[in-house]
Amino acid sequence: MIMNFSFRNQTWHPWAILATLGLTVATLRLEGQPWFCQCGKLRFWVGEAYSEHTSQHLLDPYSFTHLQHGLVFFFLVGWLASRWKWHWQLWLAIALESAWEIFENTPFVIDRYRTTTAALGYNGDSILNSVGDILACTVGVLIARRLGWRAICGLFFAIEVVMLVTIRDSLLLNIVMLLVPNGALIEWQQG
């Protein structure tokens, strides 16, 4: 029996997703990121946005920004790879989020977060948290696939508002602070 290993073969996408996740985990470990929180406890959810547990457990308030990545990646990938089958578009979105997780945990970005945002004690994500962020992005892509353009925009901006009100941070504010730091905004964030 000969197996067809072409890109069009629909059975390859789960393996591509698993390989991408495996490569991401290996790269993060080589970057020196811990498997999970140094406190030695595993938590599913951490509600505090500014604590030593943020970015160290599976999910935290910033998981919602990664869900937003998925909403955006759904459209970006749909535009860039419009001829690809859906499952390969999903893989590409996961690959993009995985690339972000690797880049986010480089010394350059970790230092940038420490010096230009309210995340003063940030040491990067644990590997468990990075996997949670990739899962949140995947959920965002799956949600976007079910909703129309207006509903996705509404959800994106609803998440922005709720995050600004509850933790004084959001995806758009995070991007602004990384690119154009503002002392007044940092003071407001630290409340």
DRENRO-732335 format. One line per 8 residues: number of its first residue (from 1); their letters; for each residue x, y, z of N, C-alpha, C, O. Coordinates in pm, 1 decimal. Each point is the difference from the previous one (the first is absolute). Layout:
// DRENRO-732335
NUM> a> X,Y,Z,X,Y,Z,X,Y,Z,X,Y,Z  ...
// end
This chain:
// DRENRO-732335
1> mimnfsfr> 84.5,-118.2,0.0,-84.5,118.2,0.0,89.4,125.0,0.0,85.0,15.3,87.7  -103.9,72.2,-184.0,78.0,123.6,-11.9,-85.4,115.2,51.5,-116.3,14.7,-37.5  177.4,68.4,125.9,-71.7,115.0,55.0,30.8,123.4,-83.0,112.8,18.8,-45.8  -210.2,62.2,27.4,16.7,124.7,-73.1,37.1,109.1,99.9,-81.0,33.3,86.5  201.0,22.9,-96.1,46.7,101.3,93.1,-3.9,140.0,-59.8,80.5,85.0,37.8  -170.4,-60.0,-128.4,-6.1,131.7,-63.9,-64.2,102.0,94.5,-71.1,-35.6,94.1  98.1,162.3,-121.9,-55.8,109.5,78.5,-152.6,-0.5,-5.6,-65.5,48.8,92.0  9.5,-103.0,-198.2,-145.4,-4.4,-14.9,-63.7,-110.5,83.8,-121.4,0.2,20.4
9> nqtwhpwa> 200.7,-93.0,27.5,-51.6,-110.2,79.7,-57.3,54.2,131.0,70.5,65.7,76.6  -195.3,-92.8,-52.0,-68.3,55.5,117.2,46.5,-61.0,131.2,-27.0,56.8,105.7  94.9,-168.6,-108.4,42.2,-62.8,124.9,128.6,57.4,55.7,38.9,-34.9,111.5  27.7,120.6,-184.4,125.7,57.3,46.4,-16.9,113.0,99.9,90.1,22.6,80.7  -201.2,49.2,-82.4,-10.2,120.6,83.3,10.9,-26.3,149.2,63.2,80.7,68.2  -120.0,-188.3,-11.1,19.7,-20.0,144.3,147.0,-21.4,35.6,46.7,46.1,104.2  25.6,-116.5,-191.4,141.9,-22.3,24.5,78.7,129.8,-11.8,94.7,22.9,75.2  -133.7,61.3,-168.9,67.3,129.6,-15.2,-23.7,86.7,123.1,91.1,68.7,46.2
17> ilatlglt> -212.3,-71.5,6.5,-30.7,77.2,121.0,80.8,-53.1,117.9,59.2,78.3,74.3  -56.1,-209.6,-56.3,77.1,-59.2,110.1,149.6,27.9,-15.4,67.8,28.0,98.9  -16.6,-35.1,-219.7,141.6,29.6,-23.4,30.3,146.2,31.9,104.1,30.7,58.1  -194.2,59.0,-95.6,17.5,142.3,28.8,2.4,23.6,150.7,85.3,73.1,50.5  -179.1,-135.1,21.2,-2.6,13.9,146.0,126.3,-58.3,62.7,57.9,59.6,90.8  -15.5,-176.3,-139.5,121.6,-61.9,53.0,123.1,85.4,-22.9,83.3,15.2,89.4  -71.7,40.2,-208.5,112.5,87.5,-32.3,-3.0,126.0,86.4,104.5,47.4,44.6  -222.5,5.9,-21.4,-14.3,118.8,84.0,43.5,-29.6,142.8,76.2,76.4,59.2
25> vatlrleg> -124.4,-186.4,-4.3,36.3,-38.6,136.5,151.4,-19.8,10.4,62.5,48.7,94.1  -3.6,-119.7,-190.0,144.7,-23.6,2.4,77.5,131.0,-8.4,98.8,18.4,71.0  -143.1,71.7,-156.7,68.6,128.5,-15.0,-10.2,82.5,127.1,98.8,59.6,43.1  -217.4,-55.2,17.7,-16.8,74.8,124.9,88.4,-57.5,110.7,57.5,73.9,79.9  -47.9,-205.6,-76.8,84.2,-64.0,102.1,146.7,35.3,-25.4,74.7,26.4,94.3  -33.3,-25.9,-220.7,137.5,38.6,-32.6,26.6,147.0,32.2,113.1,37.6,30.6  -218.1,46.1,-37.5,13.1,140.7,38.0,12.6,15.3,151.1,31.9,108.1,49.5  -57.0,-217.0,23.8,13.9,4.3,146.0,-128.9,22.4,75.8,2.1,21.0,121.3
33> qpwfcqcg> -114.7,-25.0,-191.3,-127.4,20.5,68.7,-34.5,-121.8,85.2,22.1,-113.5,-42.3  -76.1,136.2,162.2,-36.1,-112.3,88.2,-124.4,-72.0,-52.1,-80.0,56.9,-74.3  65.6,-182.8,114.8,-117.6,-77.3,-41.6,-127.8,61.3,54.6,-98.6,12.9,-72.6  99.2,25.1,200.0,-116.2,63.1,62.8,49.5,85.5,114.6,120.7,13.7,19.8  -210.5,42.8,54.4,31.5,95.5,106.7,107.7,-53.2,94.3,-4.2,-115.6,42.2  99.2,200.6,-10.4,107.4,-36.5,92.3,-52.4,-26.3,141.0,71.4,-55.9,83.2  -195.4,96.0,-56.1,-59.9,-23.5,132.3,-27.0,-148.1,23.4,-24.7,-41.3,113.3  29.3,-38.8,-219.1,-19.3,-143.0,13.0,-145.3,-45.2,-5.5,-27.7,-119.7,8.2
41> klrfwvge> -65.2,213.6,-21.9,-141.8,-34.3,-7.4,-48.9,18.6,-143.0,44.8,89.4,-71.7  -136.9,-175.4,32.3,-63.4,14.5,-130.9,-140.1,55.6,19.2,-79.3,-53.3,77.6  50.6,158.9,-147.8,-134.0,58.7,4.4,-54.2,7.9,-142.0,74.1,24.9,-95.1  -203.8,-46.4,82.7,-65.5,14.6,-129.1,-14.4,148.3,-34.1,24.3,39.9,-113.9  -63.8,42.0,211.8,-28.6,143.0,-21.2,61.8,82.3,111.6,-7.4,-37.4,117.1  67.7,148.5,-153.0,47.8,99.6,95.3,-68.7,130.0,-36.8,16.5,48.6,-111.9  -92.7,8.4,202.7,-77.2,119.7,-29.3,75.4,130.9,16.2,-43.9,103.0,-51.1  155.9,-105.1,120.6,75.3,123.3,20.5,81.5,31.9,-125.3,70.2,-85.5,-53.9
49> aysehtsq> -81.1,209.8,9.3,72.9,39.8,-120.5,144.2,37.9,31.2,87.3,-14.4,-85.6  -61.2,62.1,205.9,133.6,46.4,35.4,46.9,-72.6,125.0,-0.4,56.0,109.6  40.4,-179.4,-126.9,55.6,-76.2,111.9,107.1,-93.8,-53.4,17.2,-14.1,-121.1  54.0,-49.0,212.1,104.1,-94.0,-41.3,-58.0,-123.8,-67.2,73.8,-78.3,-59.9  -206.4,59.8,69.3,-65.1,-114.7,-61.7,-50.6,28.3,-141.8,-33.5,-93.0,-73.2  27.9,219.4,34.5,-43.6,34.7,-135.0,101.3,-54.5,-100.2,120.9,11.7,19.8  -170.9,-70.6,-126.1,81.9,-58.5,-107.0,75.8,-124.7,44.2,93.1,-43.3,-67.9  -132.4,-14.6,181.3,69.3,-118.5,49.6,-88.7,-123.9,5.2,50.7,-111.7,10.1
57> hlldpysf> -180.5,129.5,-16.8,-94.9,-111.1,4.8,-71.0,-9.6,-135.1,28.6,78.7,-90.3  -120.5,-173.6,75.5,-59.8,-24.2,-131.5,-67.9,125.2,-55.9,28.7,40.9,-112.5  -118.2,19.9,190.0,-75.4,116.5,-47.6,6.3,113.0,101.5,10.9,-23.7,120.3  -17.7,146.1,-169.3,-4.1,119.5,83.0,-76.0,108.2,-77.7,-43.8,-26.0,-112.0  26.9,145.8,167.9,-75.1,101.9,-74.1,54.5,29.3,-139.3,-76.0,38.5,-88.9  205.2,-55.9,68.7,58.6,26.8,-131.4,-33.5,-107.6,-102.3,26.9,17.4,-118.9  -84.9,-127.9,163.3,-46.1,-102.9,-94.3,-104.1,58.6,-95.0,-12.1,-44.0,-114.3  -62.7,143.2,161.7,-100.5,63.0,-86.3,64.7,76.0,-115.6,-58.8,10.4,-107.7
65> thlqhglv> 181.0,43.5,129.3,68.0,67.2,-111.7,40.6,-102.9,-105.8,2.9,30.6,-119.2  27.7,-150.7,162.8,36.6,-104.5,-95.6,-123.9,-51.9,-73.1,9.0,-41.0,-115.7  -122.6,42.6,181.3,-125.8,-29.4,-69.4,-22.5,105.1,-109.3,-45.3,-31.8,-109.9  77.7,157.5,142.0,-10.1,105.8,-100.2,96.1,-24.2,-116.2,-33.9,27.6,-115.1  153.4,-79.0,144.3,91.5,-36.1,-109.2,-71.2,-93.2,-96.5,8.6,16.7,-121.7  -79.4,-115.5,177.0,-71.6,-95.7,-83.8,-105.2,65.9,-86.5,-17.3,-37.6,-115.9  -54.0,136.5,170.9,-100.3,72.2,-78.5,66.1,70.8,-118.1,-52.3,-1.0,-111.4  167.2,62.0,136.9,72.3,71.7,-105.2,63.1,-98.1,-98.7,-8.1,19.9,-121.2
73> ffflvgwl> 70.8,-125.5,172.6,66.5,-96.5,-87.4,-98.2,-69.0,-93.8,36.0,-35.1,-112.3  -159.9,15.3,157.3,-100.0,-61.8,-86.7,-11.4,77.6,-130.7,-2.0,-59.2,-107.9  -5.3,191.0,117.7,-12.5,82.8,-120.7,132.6,12.1,-74.3,3.1,-6.5,-122.9  104.8,23.7,195.6,131.0,12.8,-62.9,34.5,-125.2,-80.9,40.9,9.0,-115.8  -58.1,-125.0,177.8,31.2,-125.5,-68.8,-98.0,-24.5,-114.1,39.3,-47.4,-106.6  -166.0,79.3,128.5,-97.5,-15.4,-106.5,34.4,83.6,-122.0,-28.7,-39.4,-113.0  89.5,153.3,135.4,42.0,88.2,-108.7,130.1,-49.5,-63.6,11.7,-6.0,-122.4  86.8,-29.7,207.5,130.5,-42.7,-51.1,-3.9,-137.5,-66.1,71.5,-25.4,-96.9
81> asrwkwhw> -154.8,-61.9,149.8,-2.9,-138.3,-49.6,-142.1,-38.0,-40.3,-51.2,-104.6,39.8  -10.1,189.0,-117.5,-141.2,-19.9,-35.7,-24.3,-128.5,-78.3,-111.5,-51.9,1.0  212.0,0.5,-67.7,-18.0,-122.2,-78.5,24.8,-127.1,81.4,-24.7,-110.9,-47.3  73.0,128.2,168.4,27.6,-116.1,84.5,-129.2,-53.7,58.2,-96.1,74.5,19.2  93.9,-202.1,8.4,-113.8,-59.9,69.2,-2.7,51.1,143.4,102.2,42.2,54.2  -219.7,-46.7,5.9,-21.1,54.9,134.1,99.4,-54.4,102.2,56.6,77.2,77.3  -34.5,-207.5,-75.5,86.8,-57.5,103.1,144.6,47.2,-13.6,71.9,6.6,99.7  -28.0,26.6,-221.7,134.3,55.4,-16.7,3.6,147.2,39.5,102.5,49.1,47.3
89> qlwlaial> -212.3,20.9,-66.2,-7.4,137.7,49.4,7.6,1.9,152.3,66.3,85.5,58.8  -134.9,-181.0,4.6,6.9,-10.9,146.2,143.6,-26.8,43.8,48.4,62.1,94.6  19.8,-153.2,-162.0,139.6,-27.8,32.4,85.4,126.3,-12.7,84.1,26.8,85.8  -105.3,50.6,-192.3,79.5,121.2,-19.7,-24.6,100.0,113.4,94.3,62.8,48.2  -218.9,-47.7,-5.6,-29.7,89.1,112.3,71.5,-47.6,126.5,55.2,81.1,74.4  -56.0,-210.7,-50.5,69.2,-55.8,116.8,150.7,21.6,-13.4,67.4,30.7,98.4  -15.0,-46.5,-218.6,143.0,22.4,-23.5,37.0,146.5,25.0,105.6,28.1,56.8  -190.9,64.6,-98.4,26.2,141.6,24.8,0.0,30.2,149.8,86.7,71.9,49.4
97> esaweife> -183.7,-126.8,21.6,-5.3,21.6,145.8,120.5,-64.0,68.1,55.3,56.5,94.4  -15.0,-172.9,-141.3,117.3,-66.9,55.5,125.4,84.0,-22.4,84.1,12.0,89.1  -72.0,45.5,-207.4,114.3,87.4,-29.3,-0.5,120.6,93.3,105.2,42.3,48.0  -224.5,13.4,-22.3,-8.7,112.4,93.5,44.6,-43.7,139.4,73.6,73.1,66.3  -116.4,-189.4,-21.2,38.1,-47.4,133.6,151.6,-14.9,11.6,58.3,32.7,103.4  3.9,-81.3,-207.8,146.1,-13.4,1.5,64.5,138.2,4.2,90.9,23.3,79.7  -136.7,68.2,-164.3,55.7,135.8,-3.1,-28.2,74.5,129.8,86.3,72.0,50.3  -206.1,-88.7,4.0,-39.0,68.2,124.7,90.6,-39.4,115.7,15.7,77.3,94.4
105> ntpfvidr> 43.4,-193.8,-99.6,82.9,-48.5,109.7,149.2,13.2,-26.1,81.4,-63.3,67.3  -45.8,145.7,-165.1,141.3,31.6,-21.6,41.4,108.3,99.1,-84.1,78.0,44.7  211.6,-72.2,-10.2,46.2,105.6,92.0,-37.4,140.4,-47.6,-30.9,86.6,81.9  33.4,-63.1,-212.7,-34.4,131.7,-53.7,-142.3,41.0,39.0,-21.3,109.9,51.2  -76.0,-198.6,-75.6,-140.0,34.5,28.2,-26.2,2.3,150.3,-71.6,87.3,48.9  129.0,-182.4,24.6,-18.7,0.2,145.5,50.8,131.0,57.7,-67.4,60.9,83.1  185.2,-16.4,-125.8,54.8,126.8,48.2,-87.0,117.3,-43.2,-18.4,95.3,75.7  -34.4,-102.2,-196.1,-87.5,107.3,-49.6,-126.0,10.7,86.9,-41.6,109.9,36.7
113> yrtttaal> -18.4,-224.7,-4.3,-116.7,1.1,89.3,35.8,61.2,134.6,-76.7,79.5,54.4  191.2,-115.4,-0.9,40.9,50.5,131.3,22.1,150.6,0.6,-28.9,67.2,99.0  80.0,-14.5,-209.2,37.6,141.5,-0.7,-106.0,92.8,-57.4,4.7,120.5,24.8  -100.7,-173.5,-101.4,-94.9,90.9,-65.9,-145.5,-24.6,36.1,-88.0,72.6,-46.3  61.2,-173.3,127.9,-139.1,-27.5,38.0,-9.4,-9.4,151.3,99.4,17.0,70.6  -217.6,-43.7,-22.3,-20.8,-13.8,143.9,45.8,-136.0,52.3,-8.2,-25.2,120.3  55.8,-61.9,-207.3,45.0,-133.9,39.2,145.1,5.5,46.6,87.5,-61.1,-61.4  -62.0,133.3,168.7,136.2,27.8,43.4,78.0,-124.9,39.6,120.3,-6.2,-25.4
121> gyngdsil> -183.0,-91.9,85.9,70.2,-119.7,43.6,-12.1,-116.4,-96.2,27.1,-114.0,37.7  -66.7,139.8,-159.5,-25.1,-105.8,-97.5,127.9,-75.7,-34.2,102.2,60.6,-32.1  -108.6,-193.4,39.2,114.4,-85.2,-34.7,-30.1,-90.7,-117.7,74.8,-94.1,-26.3  -181.0,120.5,-43.5,-41.3,-85.9,-109.6,-106.2,-97.8,46.1,-34.1,-6.7,118.1  -17.1,-68.8,-213.3,-105.1,-97.5,28.5,60.9,-134.7,35.5,107.5,-35.8,-48.2  -177.7,-38.0,132.9,37.1,-140.3,15.9,-43.9,-73.0,-127.0,-81.5,51.3,-76.6  135.0,-168.7,55.3,-39.0,-77.7,-117.4,-147.9,-35.5,8.1,-70.0,2.6,-101.2  21.9,-35.9,221.2,-142.3,-29.9,18.1,-85.9,118.5,-41.4,-102.5,-17.9,-65.8
129> nsvgdila> 143.4,139.5,103.9,-77.4,118.7,-36.2,5.2,25.6,-150.2,-99.9,41.2,-59.0  214.3,-64.9,-3.0,9.3,17.0,-145.0,-93.5,-97.0,-71.8,-64.9,37.0,-97.9  58.0,-160.3,146.0,-93.6,-96.3,-58.4,-143.7,48.2,20.7,-82.9,-11.3,-90.3  53.5,64.6,208.5,-133.0,56.6,25.0,-30.7,116.3,-92.9,-113.1,14.1,-46.3  212.3,68.9,18.8,-18.6,112.6,-91.6,-27.8,-49.3,-142.7,-83.5,56.4,-70.7  153.4,-160.5,30.1,-24.0,-57.4,-133.2,-140.3,-60.2,-7.1,-68.5,13.1,-101.4  26.2,-78.6,208.4,-136.4,-54.2,4.9,-103.4,112.3,-5.0,-101.2,-12.4,-69.0  125.8,122.3,141.7,-93.2,114.3,-1.8,-10.0,57.4,-140.8,-109.3,34.0,-45.4
137> ctvgvlia> 221.6,-23.0,-23.6,-1.3,48.1,-138.2,-81.2,-94.3,-88.0,-79.2,44.2,-83.1  99.2,-172.7,101.7,-73.8,-98.9,-79.0,-149.8,14.0,22.9,-78.6,-8.0,-94.5  38.9,28.9,219.3,-142.3,21.9,31.4,-49.2,125.9,-71.4,-111.2,2.0,-52.8  193.7,102.8,51.1,-37.0,122.2,-71.1,-22.8,-23.9,-148.0,-95.2,52.7,-57.4  181.2,-131.5,-4.9,-16.8,-33.1,-142.4,-130.3,-76.6,-20.6,-74.9,28.7,-93.4  47.9,-125.2,179.5,-121.5,-81.3,-12.6,-126.2,83.5,22.5,-100.8,-19.6,-67.9  106.8,112.2,162.9,-113.6,90.7,22.1,-20.6,87.7,-122.7,-112.6,16.4,-47.2  221.8,39.9,-4.5,-9.9,88.9,-116.6,-60.0,-71.9,-119.7,-73.1,59.9,-78.8
145> rrlgwrai> 103.5,-186.4,65.4,-53.5,-77.1,-113.0,-152.1,-10.5,7.5,-66.3,-14.2,-102.8  11.1,21.0,222.5,-144.9,-14.6,19.3,-75.3,133.1,-5.4,-120.5,2.7,-25.1  191.8,107.1,48.7,-64.9,130.8,8.0,18.6,79.1,-128.9,89.0,-29.5,-79.7  -171.6,127.5,60.6,16.7,92.7,-111.9,97.8,110.2,35.9,39.5,15.1,115.7  -1.3,60.8,-215.6,97.4,109.1,15.6,-38.7,96.7,111.2,83.9,33.5,83.6  -207.9,11.8,-80.4,-42.5,97.1,102.0,5.5,-58.8,139.9,43.3,66.9,93.8  -86.5,-190.1,-79.1,2.5,-64.7,132.2,143.4,-17.8,49.3,27.7,14.5,119.1  62.4,-46.0,-210.8,140.3,-16.4,38.1,58.1,133.7,44.8,69.9,6.8,101.1
153> cglffaie> -98.2,98.3,-175.2,47.3,133.7,39.9,-59.5,40.0,135.1,69.3,54.5,85.9  -197.4,-82.2,-68.8,-64.5,30.4,127.7,63.6,-76.0,114.6,24.0,57.0,106.5  3.7,-185.1,-126.9,63.9,-81.1,103.4,140.5,50.8,29.0,39.3,9.9,116.2  36.2,22.1,-219.6,135.9,50.8,17.8,-0.9,125.2,88.3,75.9,9.1,96.5  -162.6,87.4,-130.5,-1.4,124.5,75.0,-65.8,-15.7,137.6,33.0,74.9,92.0  -123.4,-168.6,-76.3,-56.3,-28.2,132.6,109.2,-53.3,92.9,7.5,38.1,116.8  76.0,-125.8,-169.6,111.2,-51.3,80.4,94.3,114.7,37.4,46.6,7.6,113.6  -19.0,80.9,-208.5,85.9,115.8,28.0,-55.5,82.5,116.6,72.7,33.0,93.7
161> vvmlvtir> -201.6,-0.2,-100.3,-62.0,84.5,102.9,0.4,-69.8,135.3,36.7,60.3,100.9  -77.0,-186.2,-98.3,-4.3,-73.3,127.4,139.2,-8.3,61.6,15.6,16.5,121.0  84.6,-41.8,-203.2,136.3,-8.1,53.4,48.9,135.9,50.3,65.5,7.5,104.0  -96.5,98.5,-176.3,40.8,133.0,46.2,-65.2,34.6,132.9,63.7,58.6,87.5  -189.1,-94.3,-72.4,-72.6,29.7,124.1,48.2,-88.2,115.0,13.8,47.6,112.6  11.5,-174.5,-139.5,31.5,-93.1,109.0,148.3,-6.1,36.2,33.5,-9.0,118.1  56.6,13.6,-217.6,143.0,-12.6,32.9,84.7,115.9,-52.5,122.3,-0.9,14.3  -186.1,99.2,-74.3,70.3,117.1,-53.1,104.6,-36.4,-104.9,106.7,61.0,-7.7
169> dslllniv> -139.1,-160.1,-71.2,88.4,-41.9,-108.1,-85.0,-68.8,-105.8,-112.3,-42.1,27.7  165.2,31.1,-147.5,-72.0,-65.7,-109.4,99.0,-26.5,-111.9,115.3,42.5,6.9  -159.6,-112.1,-108.6,87.6,-29.9,-113.3,45.7,128.5,-69.0,119.6,18.5,-22.6  -212.2,69.2,-10.5,37.7,123.2,-71.0,88.8,89.4,86.2,96.0,58.5,-50.3  -126.8,-47.1,179.4,83.2,80.2,89.3,139.3,-62.3,12.5,99.8,71.8,4.4  -93.1,-202.2,1.1,127.2,-70.4,6.7,85.3,29.7,-123.2,119.9,25.3,11.7  -181.4,-28.4,-128.8,72.2,28.9,-123.9,51.0,143.8,0.9,115.1,26.2,-34.6  -201.8,66.4,74.6,40.2,141.4,6.7,117.9,17.0,94.2,97.0,68.3,-33.0
177> mllvpnga> -104.9,-130.6,150.9,106.1,16.9,99.6,130.7,-64.3,-44.5,107.3,49.4,34.7  -113.7,-157.0,-109.7,123.1,-61.0,-50.5,65.0,85.3,-108.0,122.6,7.1,-8.7  -204.6,57.7,-73.8,52.5,78.8,-111.5,31.6,143.6,38.1,102.4,54.4,-41.5  -190.1,7.5,120.6,15.5,141.0,36.8,-30.5,14.5,149.0,-110.8,39.0,36.7  207.9,-69.8,49.5,-24.3,5.0,144.4,-46.9,137.7,46.8,42.2,102.8,-52.9  -129.9,-103.0,152.7,-56.1,123.9,51.9,-3.4,-8.9,152.2,-68.7,-85.2,56.3  142.6,172.7,9.3,8.7,-0.6,145.8,-134.2,20.0,68.3,-27.8,-63.4,101.8  -55.6,151.0,-156.6,-131.3,24.3,59.6,-86.9,-125.5,-5.0,-73.0,-29.2,94.8
185> liewqqg> 80.8,-44.3,-204.7,-76.9,-124.0,-10.1,50.3,-106.1,97.6,-79.3,-74.0,58.2  212.2,66.7,-40.3,54.7,-95.3,96.9,-50.1,33.3,140.2,-39.1,-89.3,75.1  40.2,218.2,-39.7,-51.9,41.9,131.5,-146.1,-36.9,14.9,-40.9,-50.1,104.8  -38.4,74.0,-207.9,-143.8,-36.4,5.2,-15.5,-150.3,16.5,-82.9,-45.1,79.1  161.7,-33.6,-152.8,-8.3,-144.9,9.9,33.0,-48.9,139.8,-63.6,-92.4,50.6  162.7,154.1,11.8,41.3,-42.6,133.5,-96.4,47.0,106.7,6.1,-45.3,114.3  -95.3,136.2,-151.2,-111.2,45.2,82.2,36.0,42.0,139.2,-87.4,39.8,77.1
// end
